[in-house]
Amino acid sequence: MLPFDIDRVHVYVSKHFRNTWMRKWDWDQTDLREALRDALRVLRVGKGKWEIFVQKKGQKKLVVAYDAEYDEVFVITGSEG
């Protein structure tokens, strides 16, 4: 389960993630929120960093940072497989 409510938080993406993975996967902000909402598995990998495994047009892994103070999610990068 996600440590945040995806419908309430602000979601920001890195320039790298936007220009590589989002373009390759043909995703927009709506697709990203939908994928996060339907996450298959969530692993905590640091103090504020999470690996989120999603199934949307194939399996993908997103690495995100969550800041509870500002209620923001920053998508750092992604991968396929």
PyMOL commands that set and color helices and strands:
alter all, ss='L'
color gray80, all
select helices_A, chain A and resi 15-25+29-37
alter helices_A, ss='H'
color red, helices_A
select strands_A, chain A and resi 10-13+41-44+49-55+59-67+72-80
alter strands_A, ss='S'
color yellow, strands_A
deselect
rebuild
show_as cartoon
